């Protein structure tokens, strides 16, 4: 849950 949060935390903010 740490590797997915780090990679998904940078994509959503950049796309939104």
DAKA-V216756 format. One record per residue. N is the residue number from 1. RES is the residue in one small letter. PSI is psi in whole degrees, 0 to 359 (999 if undefined). OMEGA is omega in degrees with one decimal (* if undefined). Layout:
BEGIN
N|RES|PSI|OMEGA / N|RES|PSI|OMEGA
END
This chain:
BEGIN
1|x|357|-179.9 / 2|x|327|-178.8 / 3|x|325|-179.2 / 4|x|327|-178.5 / 5|x|324|-178.8 / 6|x|323|-177.8 / 7|x|325|-179.3 / 8|x|341|-178.8 / 9|x|341|-178.3 / 10|x|341|-178.1 / 11|x|310|179.9 / 12|x|310|-179.1 / 13|x|324|-178.2 / 14|x|326|-177.4 / 15|x|327|-178.2 / 16|x|999|*
END
